[in-house]
Amino acid sequence: MVTIEDVGRALSAFRALELPLFGRKEAAVLVPLMEGPEGPSLLLTRRSADLGQHAGEISFAGGRVQASDADAFAAAAREAEEEMGLPRGACELLGTLDDTVTVTGYRVRPFVVRVTDPSALGRLQRREEVEQILTVPLVRFLAPGGSYTVDVSGGALRQRFPLYAVDGNIVWGATARILQNLADVVLGRLPSSDLDAAGRKLIPLLMGARRVILTTHLDPDPDGLGAEMAVEEMLLALGKQVIVANNDGIPVQYDYIRFRSPAYFGAQVTPALAEGADLLLVLDTAEAKRLGRSAVLLAPMEGRVAVLDHHLHGNIEGAAVLVDRSYSSASQIVYLLLSRMGFPLTKRAVDGLYAGIQYDTHGFRFVFDRSEPFKIAGHLVDLGADTCGLQEQLFARVSRGHVKVMEIALARARYEFDGRWAWSYITQAELDSFGGTSEDAGEIAPFFCSVDGVQVATFAKEIAGGRFKISFRSKAAWPVGHICSRLGGGGHANAGGATVDGPIERVIEVLRSEIGTVVSQAGVP
């Protein structure tokens, strides 16, 4: 049986997550424990039915921190005495749980206490705000399967919390999250996920930093750029200094991306940018080689690097690293992180995250059979994401140079392995002949992958030194991510890239061998 001493020991080893206010009002609650016949019991209150807000709800005693309160704990103790008649002198502080934010505009800090004076229990009485005091054994919240989980959107905040059934009452919202957090701490279930583990390290780093550098991969796409823009919005709201340092500039077709902070590209990215910086946050890649010139920041920022990525592989080490391919995009990870922090998403953050999720799922085609990207996108639409405008920016806007590249690519397109592999290429000389750019030669492989019968498509464009940058796309049942990795590149299971030495005849032969292996493994004659 769990004892109050066990709870105290668990809390003493637990580092509670403190969250920024983001303009919310500061509040605190007391989580009182006392000995009972079934072990430790919690004291909860049922709010009076005639209250203007939260009428009849089950909650912990607490309220807003007043200017006259010495600190948040003093506020929680004062409110407990006012609402329940529980004297502060009858309580011993055991520890603090994670901050939680509410859709009503509060950041709540929970303090767990032991009721040390049993005689005080006899003085607990109904107060103006409290209709009933409930004594509930803690074990009821520790049993597995003791709650249901629901999602609720309230304005700029989308929250997930459990529902607990207690003596005919439903406990939900911030109170339920506090109860779940207490159970997780007592049972040693923290962190609950890799994202939670990374967030518990990253959030304090972000809050403690004065100056943060943001970066993403070579040839930035709407996912990496959108994630940067959303994080920038959050950091600026916290009063932080932000620097964006990318190897490449913003492609012209993504001109909805506008950074509010100083941005450095290409040769402008030097180790000097690290001077005075507290944190380097790498988004949408975890591989040093994919950073290009921005990789020069890794050494001077050693020990002050964080990574959020969803690709297959990564080799960047840091103080907080999450590399998890189960997420559809880096923007999805950033959305969940900002939601955990309670950041009220701005319009710029909304558009950046929505575009990032839409782009990296290829219009929600690749979501790994999970509903979360759709739920997040739905919330972003509710918050005003420019769905039509972003759709046009991402999928219905190409340069005339791109049309010329398509002409060349279509003219020399070839189909092999019974039409299951489509490939084409363009040389630098051909690009130069009409003033084409690297951006003009993008997104060719997805077109060929959409051709009936094609399962894998590759498009190669020549770059400096006679090398060819290859873009891979494939249907869901034909993964090519391992090919990209083997060729020194990276990406997702069905979308990625790599760079191979020319001439083009050698490149095609290398691809033919690799794609042939995929065809063979797929059981196609």
Secondary structure in CASP SS format (residue, H / E / C, confidence):
PFRMAT SS
TARGET T0000
AUTHOR 0000-0000-0000
METHOD secondary structure of the structure
MODEL  1
M C 1.00
V C 1.00
T C 1.00
I H 1.00
E H 1.00
D H 1.00
V H 1.00
G H 1.00
R H 1.00
A H 1.00
L H 1.00
S H 1.00
A C 1.00
F C 1.00
R C 1.00
A C 1.00
L C 1.00
E C 1.00
L C 1.00
P C 1.00
L C 1.00
F C 1.00
G C 1.00
R C 1.00
K E 1.00
E E 1.00
A E 1.00
A E 1.00
V E 1.00
L E 1.00
V E 1.00
P E 1.00
L E 1.00
M E 1.00
E E 1.00
G E 1.00
P C 1.00
E C 1.00
G E 1.00
P E 1.00
S E 1.00
L E 1.00
L E 1.00
L E 1.00
T E 1.00
R E 1.00
R E 1.00
S C 1.00
A C 1.00
D C 1.00
L C 1.00
G C 1.00
Q C 1.00
H C 1.00
A C 1.00
G C 1.00
E C 1.00
I E 1.00
S E 1.00
F C 1.00
A C 1.00
G E 1.00
G E 1.00
R E 1.00
V C 1.00
Q C 1.00
A C 1.00
S C 1.00
D C 1.00
A C 1.00
D C 1.00
A H 1.00
F H 1.00
A H 1.00
A H 1.00
A H 1.00
A H 1.00
R H 1.00
E H 1.00
A H 1.00
E H 1.00
E H 1.00
E H 1.00
M H 1.00
G C 1.00
L C 1.00
P C 1.00
R H 1.00
G H 1.00
A H 1.00
C E 1.00
E E 1.00
L E 1.00
L E 1.00
G E 1.00
T E 1.00
L C 1.00
D C 1.00
D C 1.00
T E 1.00
V E 1.00
T C 1.00
V C 1.00
T C 1.00
G C 1.00
Y E 1.00
R E 1.00
V E 1.00
R E 1.00
P E 1.00
F E 1.00
V E 1.00
V E 1.00
R E 1.00
V E 1.00
T C 1.00
D C 1.00
P H 1.00
S H 1.00
A H 1.00
L H 1.00
G C 1.00
R C 1.00
L C 1.00
Q C 1.00
R C 1.00
R C 1.00
E C 1.00
E C 1.00
V E 1.00
E E 1.00
Q E 1.00
I E 1.00
L E 1.00
T E 1.00
V E 1.00
P E 1.00
L C 1.00
V H 1.00
R H 1.00
F H 1.00
L H 1.00
A C 1.00
P C 1.00
G C 1.00
G C 1.00
S C 1.00
Y E 1.00
T E 1.00
V E 1.00
D E 1.00
V E 1.00
S E 1.00
G E 1.00
G C 1.00
A C 1.00
L E 1.00
R E 1.00
Q E 1.00
R E 1.00
F E 1.00
P E 1.00
L E 1.00
Y E 1.00
A E 1.00
V E 1.00
D C 1.00
G C 1.00
N E 1.00
I E 1.00
V E 1.00
W C 1.00
G H 1.00
A H 1.00
T H 1.00
A H 1.00
R H 1.00
I H 1.00
L H 1.00
Q H 1.00
N H 1.00
L H 1.00
A H 1.00
D H 1.00
V H 1.00
V H 1.00
L H 1.00
G C 1.00
R C 1.00
L C 1.00
P C 1.00
S C 1.00
S C 1.00
D H 1.00
L H 1.00
D H 1.00
A H 1.00
A H 1.00
G H 1.00
R H 1.00
K H 1.00
L H 1.00
I H 1.00
P H 1.00
L H 1.00
L H 1.00
M H 1.00
G H 1.00
A C 1.00
R C 1.00
R E 1.00
V E 1.00
I E 1.00
L E 1.00
T E 1.00
T C 1.00
H C 1.00
L C 1.00
D C 1.00
P C 1.00
D C 1.00
P H 1.00
D H 1.00
G H 1.00
L H 1.00
G H 1.00
A H 1.00
E H 1.00
M H 1.00
A H 1.00
V H 1.00
E H 1.00
E H 1.00
M H 1.00
L H 1.00
L H 1.00
A H 1.00
L C 1.00
G C 1.00
K C 1.00
Q E 1.00
V E 1.00
I E 1.00
V E 1.00
A E 1.00
N E 1.00
N C 1.00
D C 1.00
G C 1.00
I C 1.00
P C 1.00
V H 1.00
Q H 1.00
Y H 1.00
D C 1.00
Y C 1.00
I C 1.00
R C 1.00
F C 1.00
R C 1.00
S C 1.00
P C 1.00
A E 1.00
Y E 1.00
F E 1.00
G H 1.00
A H 1.00
Q H 1.00
V C 1.00
T C 1.00
P H 1.00
A H 1.00
L H 1.00
A H 1.00
E C 1.00
G C 1.00
A C 1.00
D C 1.00
L E 1.00
L E 1.00
L E 1.00
V E 1.00
L E 1.00
D C 1.00
T C 1.00
A C 1.00
E C 1.00
A H 1.00
K H 1.00
R H 1.00
L H 1.00
G H 1.00
R H 1.00
S H 1.00
A H 1.00
V H 1.00
L H 1.00
L C 1.00
A C 1.00
P C 1.00
M C 1.00
E C 1.00
G C 1.00
R C 1.00
V E 1.00
A E 1.00
V E 1.00
L E 1.00
D E 1.00
H C 1.00
H C 1.00
L C 1.00
H C 1.00
G C 1.00
N C 1.00
I C 1.00
E C 1.00
G C 1.00
A C 1.00
A E 1.00
V E 1.00
L E 1.00
V E 1.00
D C 1.00
R C 1.00
S C 1.00
Y C 1.00
S C 1.00
S C 1.00
A H 1.00
S H 1.00
Q H 1.00
I H 1.00
V H 1.00
Y H 1.00
L H 1.00
L H 1.00
L H 1.00
S H 1.00
R H 1.00
M H 1.00
G C 1.00
F C 1.00
P C 1.00
L C 1.00
T C 1.00
K H 1.00
R H 1.00
A H 1.00
V H 1.00
D H 1.00
G H 1.00
L H 1.00
Y H 1.00
A H 1.00
G H 1.00
I H 1.00
Q H 1.00
Y H 1.00
D H 1.00
T C 1.00
H C 1.00
G C 1.00
F C 1.00
R C 1.00
F C 1.00
V C 1.00
F C 1.00
D C 1.00
R C 1.00
S C 1.00
E H 1.00
P H 1.00
F H 1.00
K H 1.00
I H 1.00
A H 1.00
G H 1.00
H H 1.00
L H 1.00
V H 1.00
D H 1.00
L C 1.00
G C 1.00
A C 1.00
D C 1.00
T H 1.00
C H 1.00
G H 1.00
L H 1.00
Q H 1.00
E H 1.00
Q H 1.00
L H 1.00
F H 1.00
A C 1.00
R C 1.00
V C 1.00
S C 1.00
R H 1.00
G H 1.00
H H 1.00
V H 1.00
K H 1.00
V H 1.00
M H 1.00
E H 1.00
I H 1.00
A H 1.00
L H 1.00
A H 1.00
R C 1.00
A C 1.00
R E 1.00
Y E 1.00
E E 1.00
F C 1.00
D C 1.00
G C 1.00
R C 1.00
W E 1.00
A E 1.00
W E 1.00
S E 1.00
Y E 1.00
I E 1.00
T C 1.00
Q H 1.00
A H 1.00
E H 1.00
L H 1.00
D H 1.00
S H 1.00
F C 1.00
G C 1.00
G C 1.00
T C 1.00
S C 1.00
E H 1.00
D H 1.00
A H 1.00
G C 1.00
E C 1.00
I C 1.00
A H 1.00
P H 1.00
F H 1.00
F H 1.00
C H 1.00
S C 1.00
V C 1.00
D C 1.00
G C 1.00
V C 1.00
Q C 1.00
V E 1.00
A E 1.00
T E 1.00
F E 1.00
A E 1.00
K E 1.00
E E 1.00
I C 1.00
A H 1.00
G H 1.00
G H 1.00
R E 1.00
F E 1.00
K E 1.00
I E 1.00
S E 1.00
F E 1.00
R E 1.00
S E 1.00
K C 1.00
A C 1.00
A C 1.00
W C 1.00
P C 1.00
V C 1.00
G H 1.00
H H 1.00
I H 1.00
C H 1.00
S H 1.00
R H 1.00
L C 1.00
G C 1.00
G C 1.00
G E 1.00
G E 1.00
H C 1.00
A C 1.00
N C 1.00
A E 1.00
G E 1.00
G E 1.00
A E 1.00
T E 1.00
V E 1.00
D E 1.00
G C 1.00
P C 1.00
I H 1.00
E H 1.00
R H 1.00
V H 1.00
I H 1.00
E H 1.00
V H 1.00
L H 1.00
R H 1.00
S H 1.00
E H 1.00
I H 1.00
G H 1.00
T H 1.00
V H 1.00
V H 1.00
S H 1.00
Q H 1.00
A C 1.00
G C 1.00
V C 1.00
P C 1.00
END
